[in-house]
Amino acid sequence: MTIHRKKREAALVICILAVGLFCWSACAAPIKVFILSGQSNMVGFGKINDFCSGCPLGTIEQNTFSKIAWYVAVDNDTSITFIDPLAPGNPRQFSGFTTFGPEIGIAKKLSVKYPGEQLIFVKVAWGGKNLQENWINNAAGVYTWFKTRVKDALNDIPTRPKFASGYTIAGMIWIQGESDGLDASMAKTYAAHLATFVNTIRTDSYLGFPSSLPFVYGKIQNAKRWAYSPDHVLENAKWIPYGLNVQVGQYRAQTIPCVRCTDGSSSANATVWNSESSDNPFNKWHYDSQGVTNVGLALGQAMVELLEGKTKPWGCSNPSSKVWAQSLINN
């Protein structure tokens, strides 16, 4: 009798544990997924070896990333890579360097906003692609590639036991616009194009994003620096002749519902590579290691503010208020 009773008790304990595990899985809050996208400054050209003892960026704060997993595909990758926990550095190398993007700074802000919570980043970015032709009209298959790689990640999440509580798309972070600054028409209509793009991703049934998806974007780098910097004036002016028009469009796009822009990606802290430096593998229209980290912090902070309901005052200032901007904006 005693043996049978002990067996029944053991079976009851197992049953209770099983039910409890089921309830935990069923009732736990869905994991928040953040989509990161855009062009080359979202891909990122910070150098991972700038994280070290004695380096300007210091050592990597592993606890910042311990609860963040990520999926990443860049520049027409034919598959998406899963990394858990998030380890700074894109899976592919550029110019022989392992690089990282704004996800480092974004992770620092969101891990503070959601302490102890599991988060997932899905970074799908393609350098050198403009908003109108590539991301909206799908030239070179960019938009199709974007949503296919994002869907690859979203389909993979439920297959992993640690993500059994399910997921919700919590927001999207976008850094893009330099390529649109090469063309006067695209630059001057950037606000309308961004509104179209945001509406497209919110209503694309294939992606299944929320209709009011929180959308954060960064103003492109200070076009005054490109057009008027004392070194390489002609090179800068040729590369981004309508950058100020894009900035104005990004300012005006803040009327789109549930978006937030940040000036942090165009501030003095958003430093770029010095093309004359011997250790520069890239160029001066990409953020350097410290700059891309600061940009990520600004983007992450903007997402925190948006998720907390802050839409006013607007996060991006009006560049047309600057006297030096008028000649480019009005032409």
Residue frames as qw, qx, qy, qz and C-alpha x, y, z in Angstrom:
[[0.000, 0.885, 0.466, 0.000, 0.00, 0.00, 0.00],
 [0.320, -0.788, 0.095, 0.517, 2.79, 2.37, 0.94],
 [0.416, -0.137, 0.588, 0.680, 4.59, 1.71, -2.33],
 [0.211, 0.599, 0.666, 0.391, 1.44, 2.36, -4.34],
 [0.135, -0.925, -0.292, 0.201, 0.76, 5.56, -2.40],
 [0.378, -0.605, 0.295, 0.636, 4.28, 6.81, -3.06],
 [0.362, 0.166, 0.675, 0.621, 3.87, 6.07, -6.75],
 [0.072, 0.802, 0.566, 0.175, 0.59, 7.98, -6.83],
 [0.271, -0.874, -0.072, 0.398, 2.19, 10.89, -5.01],
 [0.416, -0.333, 0.480, 0.696, 5.12, 10.91, -7.41],
 [0.268, 0.439, 0.694, 0.504, 2.75, 10.82, -10.37],
 [0.068, -0.901, -0.422, 0.068, 0.77, 13.69, -8.85],
 [0.349, -0.710, 0.161, 0.590, 3.94, 15.78, -8.43],
 [0.366, -0.028, 0.629, 0.685, 4.91, 15.15, -12.05],
 [0.134, 0.675, 0.666, 0.287, 1.42, 16.09, -13.18],
 [0.181, -0.909, -0.232, 0.296, 1.47, 19.31, -11.17],
 [0.373, -0.518, 0.364, 0.678, 4.88, 20.24, -12.57],
 [0.319, 0.235, 0.707, 0.585, 3.73, 19.50, -16.11],
 [0.029, 0.828, 0.548, 0.114, 0.59, 21.60, -15.71],
 [0.294, -0.835, -0.033, 0.463, 2.61, 24.38, -14.14],
 [0.389, -0.263, 0.513, 0.719, 5.09, 24.35, -17.01],
 [0.222, 0.506, 0.699, 0.453, 2.25, 24.43, -19.51],
 [0.104, -0.909, -0.394, 0.094, 0.61, 27.36, -17.75],
 [0.369, -0.667, 0.178, 0.622, 3.92, 29.24, -17.56],
 [0.343, 0.008, 0.630, 0.697, 4.49, 28.72, -21.25],
 [0.094, 0.639, 0.681, 0.345, 0.92, 29.68, -22.13],
 [0.212, -0.910, -0.348, 0.080, 0.68, 32.67, -19.80],
 [0.524, -0.403, 0.111, 0.742, 4.19, 34.17, -20.03],
 [0.248, 0.829, 0.027, -0.501, 4.35, 37.50, -21.82],
 [0.810, 0.527, 0.146, 0.211, 5.25, 37.30, -25.51],
 [0.615, -0.304, 0.171, 0.707, 8.87, 38.11, -26.34],
 [0.223, 0.894, 0.051, -0.386, 9.36, 41.57, -27.81],
 [0.710, 0.183, 0.412, 0.541, 10.88, 41.57, -31.30],
 [0.051, 0.849, -0.049, -0.523, 12.48, 44.69, -32.74],
 [0.758, 0.491, 0.290, 0.316, 13.17, 45.02, -36.48],
 [0.268, -0.722, 0.238, 0.591, 16.33, 46.95, -37.45],
 [0.674, 0.453, 0.476, 0.338, 16.68, 48.02, -41.07],
 [0.100, 0.932, -0.080, -0.340, 17.98, 50.61, -43.53],
 [0.718, 0.643, -0.230, 0.136, 21.15, 51.02, -45.55],
 [0.706, 0.315, -0.480, 0.414, 24.88, 50.85, -44.82],
 [0.047, -0.484, 0.495, -0.720, 24.90, 52.78, -41.55],
 [0.826, -0.283, 0.180, -0.454, 22.46, 50.21, -40.19],
 [0.906, 0.212, -0.332, 0.153, 24.69, 47.43, -41.51],
 [0.552, -0.820, 0.129, 0.072, 27.39, 49.21, -39.54],
 [0.707, 0.534, -0.275, 0.375, 31.07, 49.98, -39.98],
 [0.433, -0.778, 0.398, -0.222, 32.26, 50.16, -36.40],
 [0.564, 0.400, -0.715, 0.104, 35.28, 47.91, -35.86],
 [0.841, -0.453, -0.265, -0.132, 34.80, 45.18, -33.28],
 [0.755, -0.026, -0.324, 0.570, 38.46, 45.37, -32.23],
 [0.013, 0.549, -0.148, 0.823, 37.76, 48.86, -30.88],
 [0.745, -0.564, -0.023, -0.356, 36.18, 47.06, -27.92],
 [0.791, 0.071, -0.468, 0.387, 39.06, 46.20, -25.59],
 [0.565, -0.710, -0.198, 0.371, 40.66, 47.14, -22.30],
 [0.382, -0.459, 0.186, 0.780, 42.22, 50.54, -22.84],
 [0.200, 0.339, 0.606, 0.691, 40.32, 51.15, -26.09],
 [0.182, -0.141, 0.015, -0.973, 38.00, 54.18, -26.40],
 [0.666, -0.255, -0.374, -0.592, 34.91, 51.93, -26.25],
 [0.468, -0.423, 0.648, -0.426, 36.22, 49.83, -23.36],
 [0.057, -0.060, 0.994, 0.074, 35.36, 46.17, -22.99],
 [0.446, -0.262, -0.598, -0.612, 32.07, 44.68, -24.12],
 [0.410, -0.187, 0.548, -0.705, 29.44, 44.68, -21.39],
 [0.198, -0.028, -0.951, -0.237, 28.32, 41.09, -21.74],
 [0.099, 0.386, 0.787, -0.471, 25.41, 41.51, -19.33],
 [0.320, 0.412, -0.054, -0.851, 23.90, 44.04, -21.75],
 [0.514, 0.284, -0.584, -0.560, 23.39, 41.29, -24.33],
 [0.110, -0.125, 0.967, -0.195, 22.75, 38.23, -22.17],
 [0.403, 0.419, 0.722, -0.374, 18.96, 38.41, -22.68],
 [0.471, 0.679, -0.085, -0.556, 19.02, 39.58, -26.31],
 [0.654, 0.079, 0.675, 0.333, 19.09, 37.15, -29.23],
 [0.309, 0.681, -0.118, -0.654, 19.35, 38.36, -32.78],
 [0.737, 0.376, 0.510, 0.236, 18.89, 37.40, -36.37],
 [0.025, -0.758, 0.232, 0.609, 20.95, 39.21, -38.99],
 [0.680, 0.378, 0.494, 0.389, 21.13, 39.40, -42.79],
 [0.029, -0.796, 0.091, 0.597, 22.94, 42.18, -44.67],
 [0.160, 0.619, -0.511, -0.575, 23.57, 43.16, -48.28],
 [0.742, 0.293, -0.388, -0.462, 21.57, 40.50, -50.12],
 [0.196, -0.279, 0.919, -0.195, 22.48, 37.58, -47.85],
 [0.538, -0.036, -0.664, -0.518, 20.54, 34.54, -49.04],
 [0.628, -0.416, -0.656, 0.053, 19.78, 33.36, -45.51],
 [0.305, -0.808, 0.143, -0.484, 19.47, 34.81, -42.03],
 [0.519, 0.201, -0.705, 0.439, 21.93, 34.03, -39.23],
 [0.636, -0.694, -0.219, -0.256, 20.77, 33.37, -35.66],
 [0.431, 0.326, -0.561, 0.627, 23.07, 34.38, -32.78],
 [0.618, -0.680, -0.160, -0.361, 22.18, 33.95, -29.10],
 [0.010, -0.846, -0.333, 0.417, 23.05, 35.92, -27.13],
 [0.420, 0.901, 0.018, 0.109, 23.70, 38.93, -29.32],
 [0.714, -0.333, 0.167, 0.593, 27.44, 39.10, -29.95],
 [0.153, 0.870, -0.092, -0.460, 28.68, 42.43, -31.32],
 [0.161, -0.425, 0.722, 0.522, 29.87, 41.98, -34.89],
 [0.750, 0.393, -0.111, -0.520, 28.23, 41.22, -38.22],
 [0.907, -0.062, 0.413, 0.052, 28.69, 37.60, -39.36],
 [0.757, 0.490, 0.145, 0.407, 30.47, 38.72, -42.53],
 [0.490, -0.491, 0.045, 0.719, 33.61, 40.87, -42.69],
 [0.392, 0.903, 0.155, 0.084, 34.10, 44.15, -44.54],
 [0.315, 0.833, -0.376, 0.255, 37.58, 45.14, -45.75],
 [0.602, 0.200, -0.686, 0.356, 38.97, 42.37, -43.54],
 [0.092, -0.207, 0.559, -0.797, 37.34, 43.74, -40.38],
 [0.216, -0.497, -0.839, 0.035, 34.54, 42.33, -38.28],
 [0.059, -0.279, -0.021, -0.958, 32.13, 45.24, -38.01],
 [0.072, -0.497, -0.799, 0.332, 29.13, 46.20, -35.90],
 [0.021, -0.536, -0.394, -0.746, 26.25, 48.61, -36.23],
 [0.265, -0.446, 0.190, -0.833, 23.89, 50.63, -34.03],
 [0.774, -0.331, -0.495, -0.216, 22.48, 47.46, -32.44],
 [0.537, -0.017, -0.575, 0.616, 25.08, 47.82, -29.66],
 [0.057, -0.097, 0.268, -0.957, 23.71, 51.16, -28.45],
 [0.615, -0.237, -0.334, -0.674, 20.11, 50.09, -29.09],
 [0.722, -0.191, -0.658, 0.092, 20.66, 47.00, -26.91],
 [0.302, 0.008, -0.529, 0.793, 22.00, 49.12, -24.06],
 [0.312, -0.125, 0.083, -0.938, 18.88, 51.30, -24.00],
 [0.728, -0.165, -0.391, -0.539, 16.30, 48.54, -24.45],
 [0.639, -0.086, -0.716, 0.266, 17.92, 46.24, -21.88],
 [0.068, -0.006, -0.487, 0.871, 17.47, 49.03, -19.34],
 [0.511, -0.086, -0.135, -0.844, 13.88, 49.60, -20.43],
 [0.901, -0.116, -0.225, -0.352, 13.10, 45.87, -20.09],
 [0.089, -0.592, 0.762, -0.245, 15.47, 44.56, -17.39],
 [0.428, -0.144, 0.866, -0.216, 15.65, 40.79, -17.26],
 [0.750, 0.446, 0.290, -0.392, 13.30, 40.33, -20.23],
 [0.586, 0.030, 0.658, 0.471, 14.20, 38.24, -23.25],
 [0.369, 0.755, -0.020, -0.542, 14.32, 40.41, -26.39],
 [0.717, 0.180, 0.544, 0.397, 14.96, 39.56, -30.02],
 [0.128, 0.702, -0.233, -0.660, 16.51, 41.82, -32.68],
 [0.735, 0.379, 0.510, 0.237, 16.03, 41.11, -36.38],
 [0.050, -0.728, 0.254, 0.634, 18.50, 43.16, -38.43],
 [0.648, 0.402, 0.563, 0.319, 17.93, 43.12, -42.20],
 [0.031, 0.884, -0.056, -0.464, 19.78, 45.96, -43.95],
 [0.748, 0.357, 0.354, 0.433, 21.20, 46.59, -47.40],
 [0.308, -0.576, 0.084, 0.753, 23.75, 49.32, -48.07],
 [0.111, -0.219, 0.471, 0.847, 23.48, 51.90, -50.83],
 [0.024, 0.453, 0.825, 0.336, 19.75, 51.47, -51.52],
 [0.134, -0.106, 0.054, -0.984, 17.39, 54.42, -51.83],
 [0.345, 0.227, 0.690, -0.595, 13.89, 54.60, -50.42],
 [0.580, 0.449, -0.002, -0.680, 11.89, 55.39, -53.55],
 [0.605, 0.426, -0.574, -0.351, 13.30, 52.94, -56.10],
 [0.353, 0.241, -0.893, 0.140, 14.59, 50.11, -53.93],
 [0.061, 0.069, 0.824, -0.559, 12.58, 49.95, -50.71],
 [0.506, 0.366, 0.335, -0.705, 9.22, 51.08, -52.15],
 [0.692, 0.505, -0.216, -0.468, 9.32, 50.13, -55.85],
 [0.903, -0.165, 0.397, 0.009, 11.44, 47.01, -55.19],
 [0.557, 0.739, -0.379, -0.009, 14.21, 47.78, -57.69],
 [0.290, 0.481, -0.801, 0.209, 16.89, 45.06, -57.45],
 [0.707, -0.294, -0.629, -0.132, 14.36, 43.09, -55.39],
 [0.145, 0.327, -0.571, 0.739, 15.32, 44.95, -52.21],
 [0.560, -0.254, 0.249, -0.748, 11.88, 45.03, -50.59],
 [0.917, 0.000, -0.310, -0.253, 11.21, 41.39, -51.48],
 [0.608, 0.248, -0.620, 0.428, 14.58, 40.46, -49.99],
 [0.135, -0.357, 0.468, -0.797, 13.84, 42.47, -46.85],
 [0.723, -0.202, 0.166, -0.639, 10.50, 40.86, -46.10],
 [0.889, 0.120, -0.435, -0.072, 11.72, 37.37, -47.03],
 [0.460, 0.267, -0.646, 0.548, 14.65, 37.54, -44.61],
 [0.335, -0.294, 0.403, -0.799, 12.46, 39.07, -41.87],
 [0.861, -0.087, -0.086, -0.494, 9.92, 36.30, -42.36],
 [0.730, 0.218, -0.620, 0.186, 12.69, 33.70, -42.21],
 [0.119, 0.267, -0.641, 0.709, 13.51, 35.00, -38.73],
 [0.556, -0.164, 0.242, -0.778, 9.90, 35.20, -37.57],
 [0.888, 0.042, -0.334, -0.312, 9.23, 31.66, -38.77],
 [0.600, 0.248, -0.675, 0.350, 12.29, 30.39, -36.92],
 [0.207, -0.440, 0.467, -0.738, 11.41, 31.92, -33.54],
 [0.808, -0.238, 0.131, -0.523, 8.63, 29.42, -32.63],
 [0.891, 0.184, -0.415, 0.027, 10.92, 26.48, -33.39],
 [0.359, 0.377, -0.613, 0.594, 13.20, 27.36, -30.46],
 [0.533, -0.487, -0.683, 0.113, 12.05, 26.06, -27.04],
 [0.329, -0.296, -0.367, 0.818, 13.32, 29.10, -25.12],
 [0.166, 0.039, -0.152, -0.973, 10.92, 31.25, -27.14],
 [0.097, -0.334, -0.932, -0.103, 7.88, 29.08, -26.38],
 [0.043, 0.564, 0.524, -0.637, 5.93, 32.01, -24.93],
 [0.415, 0.743, 0.474, 0.226, 5.53, 33.42, -28.44],
 [0.387, -0.144, 0.069, 0.908, 6.50, 36.84, -29.72],
 [0.210, 0.881, 0.399, -0.143, 5.12, 40.25, -30.59],
 [0.513, 0.423, 0.127, 0.737, 6.58, 42.80, -33.01],
 [0.345, -0.706, -0.374, 0.493, 7.32, 45.66, -30.63],
 [0.084, 0.911, -0.046, -0.400, 8.84, 48.19, -33.03],
 [0.790, 0.401, 0.188, 0.424, 11.07, 48.96, -35.98],
 [0.298, -0.794, 0.156, 0.506, 14.20, 51.13, -36.11],
 [0.684, 0.619, 0.276, 0.270, 15.29, 52.64, -39.43],
 [0.270, -0.734, 0.239, 0.575, 18.49, 54.46, -40.46],
 [0.555, 0.328, 0.601, 0.472, 18.53, 55.39, -44.15],
 [0.206, 0.915, 0.270, -0.216, 18.41, 58.34, -46.56],
 [0.304, -0.612, 0.404, 0.608, 21.93, 59.10, -47.76],
 [0.374, 0.123, 0.758, 0.520, 21.30, 57.45, -51.15],
 [0.188, 0.802, 0.564, 0.055, 18.14, 59.54, -51.65],
 [0.177, -0.861, 0.024, 0.475, 20.33, 62.63, -51.20],
 [0.423, -0.172, 0.593, 0.664, 21.99, 61.90, -54.52],
 [0.103, 0.427, 0.693, 0.572, 18.86, 62.79, -56.47],
 [0.113, -0.087, 0.139, -0.980, 17.02, 66.11, -56.20],
 [0.596, -0.237, -0.390, -0.661, 13.56, 64.68, -56.84],
 [0.712, -0.255, -0.648, 0.086, 13.92, 61.80, -54.38],
 [0.349, -0.047, -0.493, 0.796, 15.42, 64.06, -51.73],
 [0.212, -0.106, 0.055, -0.970, 12.68, 66.66, -51.97],
 [0.725, -0.206, -0.304, -0.582, 9.92, 64.03, -51.71],
 [0.319, 0.191, -0.873, 0.316, 11.51, 61.98, -48.93],
 [0.347, -0.037, 0.567, -0.746, 8.75, 62.72, -46.41],
 [0.773, 0.193, -0.064, -0.602, 6.06, 61.34, -48.74],
 [0.660, 0.300, -0.686, -0.068, 8.18, 58.31, -49.57],
 [0.082, 0.189, -0.838, 0.506, 8.79, 57.52, -45.91],
 [0.569, 0.055, 0.366, -0.734, 5.05, 57.77, -45.22],
 [0.797, 0.271, -0.348, -0.412, 4.42, 55.33, -48.08],
 [0.475, 0.308, -0.805, 0.180, 7.06, 52.92, -46.80],
 [0.182, -0.125, 0.729, -0.648, 5.77, 52.95, -43.23],
 [0.717, 0.149, 0.154, -0.664, 2.23, 52.32, -44.46],
 [0.709, 0.335, -0.572, -0.242, 3.49, 49.48, -46.68],
 [0.321, 0.215, -0.868, 0.313, 5.21, 47.56, -43.91],
 [0.329, -0.018, 0.603, -0.727, 2.28, 48.13, -41.54],
 [0.737, 0.269, 0.146, -0.603, -0.23, 46.72, -44.03],
 [0.457, 0.404, -0.757, -0.236, 1.82, 43.97, -45.72],
 [0.887, -0.248, 0.064, -0.385, -0.05, 40.81, -44.76],
 [0.842, 0.260, -0.425, 0.208, 3.02, 38.69, -45.48],
 [0.257, 0.404, -0.554, 0.681, 4.94, 40.44, -42.69],
 [0.549, -0.561, -0.616, -0.061, 1.99, 40.62, -40.30],
 [0.278, 0.076, -0.378, 0.880, 3.27, 43.71, -38.49],
 [0.014, -0.629, -0.621, 0.468, 0.89, 45.65, -36.22],
 [0.279, 0.765, 0.426, 0.395, -1.11, 48.34, -38.02],
 [0.161, -0.970, 0.058, -0.171, 0.27, 50.91, -35.57],
 [0.874, -0.006, -0.151, 0.461, 3.83, 49.52, -35.51],
 [0.302, -0.900, 0.089, 0.302, 6.05, 51.92, -33.51],
 [0.759, 0.474, 0.111, 0.433, 8.60, 53.24, -36.03],
 [0.367, -0.833, 0.124, 0.395, 11.78, 55.11, -35.08],
 [0.745, 0.506, 0.113, 0.419, 14.19, 56.64, -37.56],
 [0.501, -0.565, 0.028, 0.655, 17.34, 58.72, -37.42],
 [0.331, 0.921, -0.038, -0.201, 18.03, 61.92, -39.30],
 [0.857, 0.319, -0.033, 0.404, 20.93, 61.38, -41.71],
 [0.609, -0.290, -0.097, 0.733, 24.31, 62.91, -40.90],
 [0.012, -0.813, -0.134, 0.566, 24.69, 66.66, -40.85],
 [0.670, 0.588, 0.335, 0.306, 24.60, 67.69, -44.49],
 [0.002, 0.986, -0.168, -0.010, 26.40, 70.92, -43.65],
 [0.572, -0.548, 0.560, 0.243, 29.45, 68.82, -42.91],
 [0.713, 0.242, 0.576, 0.318, 29.20, 67.13, -46.29],
 [0.427, 0.813, 0.303, 0.255, 28.60, 70.26, -48.29],
 [0.053, 0.951, -0.118, 0.280, 30.81, 72.78, -46.51],
 [0.800, -0.525, 0.114, 0.269, 33.51, 70.96, -44.51],
 [0.010, 0.883, -0.359, -0.302, 36.92, 72.56, -45.09],
 [0.257, -0.375, 0.835, 0.311, 38.49, 69.32, -46.34],
 [0.154, 0.144, 0.906, 0.366, 37.42, 67.69, -49.61],
 [0.351, 0.378, 0.263, -0.815, 34.64, 70.20, -50.25],
 [0.511, 0.315, -0.471, -0.646, 34.00, 69.04, -53.80],
 [0.287, 0.040, -0.956, -0.036, 34.07, 65.34, -52.93],
 [0.094, 0.284, 0.766, -0.569, 31.56, 65.85, -50.15],
 [0.400, 0.407, 0.080, -0.817, 29.29, 68.10, -52.16],
 [0.460, 0.244, -0.677, -0.521, 29.22, 65.67, -55.07],
 [0.188, -0.034, -0.976, 0.104, 28.48, 62.70, -52.88],
 [0.084, -0.569, -0.772, 0.272, 25.47, 64.13, -51.05],
 [0.101, 0.211, 0.193, 0.953, 24.34, 67.25, -52.89],
 [0.452, -0.450, -0.303, -0.709, 20.74, 67.08, -51.61],
 [0.432, -0.132, -0.798, 0.398, 21.35, 65.81, -48.10],
 [0.092, 0.083, 0.386, -0.914, 19.69, 68.84, -46.53],
 [0.565, -0.042, -0.325, -0.757, 16.54, 68.18, -48.52],
 [0.626, -0.142, -0.767, -0.012, 16.44, 64.67, -47.06],
 [0.233, -0.110, -0.639, 0.725, 16.84, 66.13, -43.57],
 [0.350, 0.020, 0.064, -0.935, 13.91, 68.46, -44.17],
 [0.667, -0.072, -0.567, -0.478, 11.86, 65.49, -45.38],
 [0.521, -0.130, -0.786, 0.308, 12.75, 63.55, -42.26],
 [0.036, 0.071, 0.434, -0.898, 11.68, 66.49, -40.14],
 [0.516, 0.023, -0.158, -0.842, 8.33, 66.75, -41.94],
 [0.590, -0.039, -0.774, -0.228, 7.72, 62.98, -41.77],
 [0.082, 0.008, -0.777, 0.624, 7.18, 63.28, -38.03],
 [0.547, 0.025, 0.073, -0.834, 3.49, 63.86, -38.80],
 [0.612, 0.022, -0.750, -0.252, 3.18, 60.11, -39.57],
 [0.738, -0.527, 0.058, -0.418, 1.26, 58.43, -36.71],
 [0.900, -0.393, 0.187, 0.033, 3.28, 56.49, -34.14],
 [0.765, 0.400, -0.142, 0.484, 6.76, 57.48, -35.34],
 [0.403, -0.883, 0.077, 0.228, 9.66, 59.20, -33.63],
 [0.653, 0.635, -0.163, 0.380, 12.74, 60.76, -35.21],
 [0.650, -0.654, -0.014, 0.385, 16.05, 61.47, -33.50],
 [0.266, 0.931, -0.243, 0.054, 18.65, 64.16, -34.14],
 [0.661, -0.595, 0.444, 0.104, 21.19, 61.90, -32.43],
 [0.824, 0.169, 0.425, 0.335, 22.27, 60.37, -35.74],
 [0.463, 0.718, 0.134, 0.502, 23.26, 63.79, -37.09],
 [0.390, -0.920, 0.037, 0.005, 24.73, 65.35, -33.95],
 [0.145, 0.807, -0.560, 0.121, 28.36, 66.07, -33.15],
 [0.582, -0.380, 0.696, -0.177, 28.47, 62.73, -31.31],
 [0.884, 0.343, 0.309, -0.076, 27.66, 60.84, -34.53],
 [0.132, -0.732, 0.527, 0.410, 31.29, 60.86, -35.61],
 [0.879, 0.465, 0.007, -0.108, 32.35, 59.45, -38.97],
 [0.857, -0.109, 0.207, 0.459, 35.52, 57.84, -40.23],
 [0.016, -0.848, 0.281, 0.449, 38.39, 60.14, -41.22],
 [0.878, 0.474, 0.070, 0.009, 39.20, 59.16, -44.79],
 [0.377, 0.782, -0.437, 0.236, 42.77, 60.42, -44.39],
 [0.577, -0.580, 0.530, -0.223, 43.48, 58.23, -41.35],
 [0.257, 0.436, -0.847, -0.163, 45.79, 55.28, -41.98],
 [0.143, 0.029, 0.956, -0.253, 43.57, 52.94, -39.95],
 [0.553, 0.352, 0.239, -0.716, 40.37, 53.80, -41.82],
 [0.314, 0.033, 0.894, 0.317, 39.17, 50.84, -43.91],
 [0.256, 0.665, 0.701, -0.032, 36.00, 52.60, -44.94],
 [0.221, 0.444, 0.255, 0.830, 35.12, 56.26, -45.68],
 [0.053, -0.052, -0.421, 0.904, 33.83, 59.38, -44.02],
 [0.527, -0.185, -0.197, -0.805, 30.15, 58.91, -44.77],
 [0.748, -0.284, -0.596, -0.064, 29.99, 55.93, -42.43],
 [0.521, -0.784, 0.170, -0.290, 29.88, 56.32, -38.67],
 [0.349, 0.465, -0.759, 0.292, 33.07, 55.24, -36.90],
 [0.478, -0.176, -0.837, 0.200, 33.07, 52.88, -33.92],
 [0.077, -0.269, -0.539, 0.795, 32.22, 55.52, -31.33],
 [0.310, 0.108, -0.178, -0.928, 29.83, 57.29, -33.68],
 [0.548, -0.132, -0.689, -0.456, 27.74, 54.23, -34.52],
 [0.360, -0.272, -0.793, 0.409, 27.55, 53.35, -30.82],
 [0.055, 0.257, 0.301, -0.917, 26.26, 56.84, -30.03],
 [0.426, 0.021, -0.438, -0.791, 23.78, 56.64, -32.90],
 [0.490, -0.217, -0.839, -0.094, 22.48, 53.35, -31.49],
 [0.185, -0.301, -0.638, 0.685, 22.02, 54.95, -28.07],
 [0.236, 0.195, -0.003, -0.952, 20.02, 57.78, -29.66],
 [0.509, -0.045, -0.639, -0.576, 17.85, 55.39, -31.67],
 [0.422, -0.240, -0.850, 0.204, 17.29, 53.17, -28.65],
 [0.034, -0.276, -0.468, 0.839, 16.30, 56.15, -26.52],
 [0.374, 0.099, -0.260, -0.885, 13.87, 57.33, -29.21],
 [0.524, -0.160, -0.783, -0.295, 12.25, 53.88, -29.23],
 [0.276, -0.288, -0.747, 0.532, 11.93, 53.92, -25.42],
 [0.136, 0.234, 0.183, -0.945, 10.27, 57.36, -25.62],
 [0.466, 0.013, -0.504, -0.727, 7.89, 56.25, -28.36],
 [0.490, -0.211, -0.845, -0.024, 6.89, 53.10, -26.47],
 [0.194, -0.352, -0.612, 0.681, 6.19, 55.30, -23.45],
 [0.161, 0.789, 0.592, -0.012, 3.82, 57.39, -25.57],
 [0.176, -0.721, 0.057, 0.668, 6.06, 60.39, -26.19],
 [0.574, 0.508, 0.476, 0.432, 5.49, 61.84, -29.64],
 [0.131, 0.865, 0.074, 0.478, 5.76, 65.54, -28.78],
 [0.287, 0.810, -0.220, -0.462, 7.85, 67.57, -28.87],
 [0.877, 0.462, -0.130, -0.002, 9.25, 66.13, -32.06],
 [0.816, -0.414, 0.211, 0.345, 12.63, 64.46, -31.75],
 [0.608, 0.174, 0.323, 0.704, 14.14, 65.99, -34.91],
 [0.038, -0.674, -0.099, 0.731, 14.73, 69.70, -35.33],
 [0.583, 0.760, 0.284, -0.032, 13.93, 71.61, -38.51],
 [0.639, -0.152, 0.260, 0.708, 17.11, 72.06, -40.56],
 [0.280, 0.675, 0.385, 0.563, 15.44, 74.76, -42.69],
 [0.324, -0.931, -0.161, 0.047, 15.75, 77.05, -39.68],
 [0.626, -0.448, 0.246, 0.589, 19.50, 77.15, -40.24],
 [0.263, 0.835, -0.143, -0.462, 20.68, 79.94, -42.52],
 [0.109, -0.501, 0.770, 0.380, 23.34, 77.74, -44.08],
 [0.449, 0.196, 0.872, 0.021, 20.69, 75.27, -45.23],
 [0.444, 0.650, 0.267, -0.555, 18.61, 77.62, -47.34],
 [0.252, 0.591, -0.529, -0.555, 20.62, 77.49, -50.57],
 [0.045, 0.115, -0.972, -0.201, 20.32, 73.74, -50.88],
 [0.264, 0.389, 0.800, -0.372, 16.73, 73.45, -49.62],
 [0.377, 0.681, 0.193, -0.597, 15.42, 76.06, -52.04],
 [0.288, 0.561, -0.583, -0.513, 17.09, 74.60, -55.13]]
